[in-house]
Amino acid sequence: MSAIKVAILGFGTVGEGVYRTIQSHSEELTAVLGKKVEVAAVLIKNKQKEREINEDVLVTTDYEEILELPQLDIVVEAIVDKEPTFTFLKKAIERGCHIITANKEMFAHHGKELFALAEEHHVSIGFEATVAGGIPVIQTLRQLLKINRVQQVQGILNGTSNFILTEMRVKKQSFAESLLSAQVNGYAEADPTNDVEGYDAFYKTMILSRIAFGEEPIWLDVEREGITSITSKLIEAAEKLGLRFKHIASLTRAGGQIKSSVKPVLVGNEHPFYHVEGVENAVNVFSDIVGRITLQGPGAGMYPTASAVIEDLVYVCQSKPAKSSVTPPPTAISEPENPQGKETWLVYGLAKKQLNTSILWIEQVSDGTYIIQATKKDVEQLVRKQNVLGYYPILGEYNVEKKDEVLTAL
């Protein structure tokens, strides 16, 4: 029985987790695939660093040495940055290898090119680990797309931001204090910009769009906002209303267009994301037959991400060669539940209530703070006219019984 030979590019948290899991779950992999899976090579940066890697594994800083191995079936990429990872994976495909990546930034930028190349060379691509860590959202969408027509996908896709928002609310901390806690616990990098400004979630959202709808929105049209503007006072005021801040990525297809945003949102306690806390991720998918389903689990870490990579390893070994894109269902998707585009918003910092407009003024919760129903365009016009301090969409129910407490919080 011949073995399946795997090369792992990078031996950080993800790469080491994949290596260990291949060793610890060798019997299960053999039972599923009918062949033993063996790590043939590991690409590293520093040869002087001590690592627990078997002596029969090629450990090298030279990628060309890996490509020259007599047998190489799968290349697992667990590095960061767009380059040289994109070049590495192109060379692997040209060599005839299946590829698996956990690199969301590179894949968001170059996924289309990799798919086209993989189709040309009759190999497959696994990228489950690029989105939501150990949650099998890519495979779930692939299954739903066989019959169901996906209309909307929403997700908490960045564990760092979710951890910070949770810490701020639970421990009554400032943003700076909670960010430091995330860094101490290894959830945030020294430079946390990609996480707290929403870039990481944005890349993941574009990947999800490609799977759910076969295409992406125009990147520059996507509203991207991080969590740095959210203060302790805002979180406290929201809590008095029975609401929690969550950083949510949203994709909606209607009228032949894909609308997308990545921004802070207020959710009520009946919303599936209300209890998603800490570094957890969650994805909610709405389709025409099954309705709404929610997947929740660890969004990062050695073994959750390794789990996604290992499942991809099985997928690429058993699947047909890659297709250059996912084709969306040919039947038109129904319009969204709110065709007028009106949403419920918390707006604070208003100088005065604006009358005779298309805005529905639902409730004044404190001086200058209102809950309204309006289109995004109307809200933006209101913000420009009155120099409003902030505004956030509300998903779900809210509680206005504690108006005085909200006023005190703000």
N, C-alpha and C positions, 0 to 999 in steps of 0.2 A: 504494500500500500504506500503510494507516494505521499509526501507531505505538502502542505500549502505553506510556501515560504513568504514571510512578511518582513518588511523593513519599517522601522519606526523613525521618523524624522523629528528629533527633539526628545529630550528625556527630562523635561520639567514635570510638573504635577500631572498633566494629562498623559504624556508619553510614558512615564513610569507606571501610572495606573493601568495603561493598556498592557504594558509588558507583564506586570504582576498578574493581571486578570487572565491573560493567555496561559500563564503557568498554572494558576490556581483552578482554572476551568477547562483544563486540557481534555479531560474525559468527556465533558458535555459537548465541547466543540467537535470532537471526533465522532461522537454519536450522531450529531446533527448533520455534519458535512461528509461523513464517511472517510475522512482523512484527518491526519494529525496536523495541527497548526503549529508551526515553528517560527520563532523570531530569528531571522538570518542575519540582520544587521540593525545597528542603531547609529543614527547621526547625532553627534554632540558638538558642542562649541569648545569645551575645555577638556583635553585629555588627562590633565593632572588631577581632576576631581575624582574622588573615590565613588564608585557606583557598584551596586550589587547586580551585575550582569554575568551570565554564564560565560565561561571561557571560549566556548565554541561559537559565540556570537561575534560577528565583525563589529567592532566599535571604532568609528572613524569620524574625522572632521571633514573628510573629502567625499562629497556626494557621488562623484564619478566612480569611486571604488564600489559603491553600492550598486550602481547601474551595471557594473561589469560582472556582477555575480552570475554564475552559470544558470541559476534558477531564481527567479523573483516573480511572485504572483501578485502581491498586494503591497502598496506603499501607503502607510498611515502618516499623515502630516499633522504634527502637534506643535507647531512653532507659532510665531506671531508675525505681524506685518505682512504687507502685500508681496514684497520681494525679500529674499529670493524664493519664497514659497511657491509663487505662481510658476516660476521657471522650473523649479524642482518637479512640480506635479505635471507640467507639460512634458517634460522629459520622461517621466514615469509612464505616462499614457503612450507616448511614442515608442517606448520599449515594449508595450503590450501589457502593462500592469493595470489592474483595478486600482482606484485611488479612494482614500477615505480622508476627510479633512474635518478639523474642529475649528478652523480659522474663519470666523464670520466676516471680518473686514475684507480679507482677500476674496472670499467666495462671493460676497455681495458685489464686488467690483468685477470679478473675472469668471463667475460661474457659467455664464452663457458660452464663453470661449472654451472653457473646459468641457462642457457638455458636447459642443460641436466636435471637438477633437476626439473625445471619448467615443462618440458615435462613429467617427471615421475609422477608429482603430478597434472597434468592436469590444470595448471594455465598459465597465460600470463605475459609477461614482456614488459614494456614500457620504452624506453630509448631515446626518441626524444631530451630531454633536455641535453643529454651528448654532443651533437654536435651542434654548431652554434646557441645556445640560442633559439630565437623565430622563426628561419627559419625552416619550415617543411621539412628538407632535407631527413630525414629517411623515412617518409611517401611517399615522392616523389619517392625515389629510390625503395621502395616497389611496387609502382604502375608501374614504368617503367620496373621493372624486370618481370612483368607478360608476356610481349611480347618482348619489346625492349631488345637488347643485349648491355649492357653498356660496352663501351671501355675505357673511361677515366673519371676520376673525379678530379677536381682541386678546391681548396678552400682557401680563407682567413679565417682562423678558430680561430684566436686569436685576440680579440679586443684590448688588451693592446698593442701588438706589432704594430698593424695597427695605433693606436692612436699616439704612439711615432714617427713612421715614418712620419705621417701627420704633427705633431707638428714641427718636425725637418725641414721639407720642407717649411711649410707655415710661421712659425715664425722665421726661420733661427736660430734655437736653436741647442745646442749640444745634444748628446744622454743623458748625465747626467741631463741636464735641462729639457728635455722632459720627462724623466723617473720620475723626481720629480713632474712634472705637472700631470702625470698619477696617481701618488700616492696621491697627494693632492685631486684630483677629484674622488678618490675611484676606479680607474680602475686598479691599480696595488697594490699588496701586499707589505708589508715591505720588504720581501724577494721575489723579482720578478723573480727569476731564472727560474721557470717553464714556465713563459710567454716569457721572452726575449731570452732564450736559446732554445726555440722550443719544450720543452717537452709536454706542454699542447696541442699544435697543433698535435704533434706526436700521442698522445693517441687518439685524435679524428679521426685522419687519419686511425688508425688501426680499429676503430669501423666502419668507412665508408667502408673500404675494406671488412670487414666481410659481410656487407649488399650488397654491389655492386657485389662482386665476390664470396661470400661464403667461403672465406678464407683470410688469411693475408700474406703479404710478411714476410720473416724472419726478425725479428726485427733488428738484428745486421747488416743486409744488407741495411737498410734504411739510406739514407744520411740525417742527421739532423744537421742543422746549424741555430743558432739564428741570432739576428740582432745587436749584440753588436759590430761587426766589421765595421758597416756602419757609416761613418763620415759625418759631415756637408758638407765637400768638395765634397765627392762622390755624395751626394744628389744634390748638386748644379750643378755638372758636368752633371749628368744624366738629370737634368731638361733642360739644354742647348740643349740636344739631343732630347728633347720631350719625355723623359722617366721618370717613377716614380718607386721607389723601393717599392715592396710589398712582404710580407712574405707569400709564397704560398706552400701549401701542394698539392702533386700531386700523383695520382694513375693511372697507365696504365697497361692494361692487353694485352699481345701479345705473341704469340708463346707458350701459356700455362704457362707463367710466369707473376707475378705481379711485376712491378717496381714502387718504391715509393721514394719520397724525400720530405723533409720539409726544405725549405731554402729561402733566399732572391732572388728575381727575378726582372728584369727590364721589365716593360710593357709599350707598346705604347698606344697612346690616343684612338685607336680603340678597344683596348682590354676591355672586360667587367669588369675587375677589376680596370681599370685606375681611375675611379671616385668613387671607394669604399673608403671612408675616415673615419677618426676618429675611433670610436669603432664598426663600422659596420662590419659585416661578409658577405661573399658571397660564393656561391658554384656553380660551372659550371660543368654540366654533359653532356658528349657526348655519344650518343647511335645511333644505326644503322637506326632507323626509324625516330624518332623525330629530330635527329641532336643534335645541342647544345642548352641547356637551362640554364639560369642563375637565381639563387635565391639569393636575397639580403635582408638584414634586420638587426635589432639589434642582436648582438651576446651575450649579457649578460644583467644583470639588473633584478630587482625584477619581473616586469610584463612580459617582453618578455620570460624569463625562465619559469615563472608560466604558461604562455600561452601554452608552449610546454608540461608541466606536465599535465595540464587540458585536452588537446587534447589526451594525452596518457591515461588519466583516462577513457575517452570515448572509446578509442581504446581497452583497456584491458577488458572493460565490454562487448563490442560487438564482440570481435574477438574469434577465436577458440584458444584452448590451444597452448602454445608456441612450436615451433619446435627447435630442438637443433642447427640447422644452416640454413642459407639461401642457397639453392641449386642454383648454377650458371646455366645459360642456357646451354643445352647440345650441341648446335651447336657451332662450332669453331668461335671465334671472329676474325674479319679481322685484318690484320697487321696494325700498326700505320701508320699515314700519311707519315712519314719519315723513311722508312725501313732501311736506312743506319745509322740512329742514329745521323745524323749531326744536330747540333743546331747552332743558332747565339749567339755569346758571346761578351761581353765587357771585354777586358783584359787590365789591367793597371799595370805599373811598369816594362814593358819589357825593357831589356837592348838593344836588337836589334831584328829586324825582322828575323825570321827563314825561310830560303828558302828551296826548294826541299822537302817539306813535304806534307802530305795529307791535311794540313790546307789550307783553302781558305782565303786569306787576303783581306777582302772586303774594308776596309777604315782605314786610320790613322787619328784619330780625334785630337791627340795632341802628344807631344813628349813622346814616351813610351806607348801610349794608342791606342789600335786598336780594331776595330770591325772585328771579324773573323767568319768563319763557319767551324765547326769541331765537331768530336765526343767528348764525355766527356773524353774518354781515351786519345785522342790526346791533349786535353787541359791540363789534369793532367800531362802528360809527359812534355809539354811545361813549366808548372809551376815549375816542379822539376828541369828542366835543367837551367832555368834562374832565379829561386827564385822570381817569379812574386809576386807582392804585393796582387793582388786580381783578381777575375774573376767572372762574373755573367751572367747567361743566359738572353737573350732578347726575349720577346714574343711580336710580333707586329712590327710596323714600327718605325723608328727612323729618326732624322733630323740631318744631318751633315753640315748644312749650317753655323753653328756658331762654327767652329773649334777653332778659336782664343779665343772665350769666354770659351770654354771647357778647353783649355790650361791654361787660367788664373785661372779658378776654381780649377784645380788640382795642 
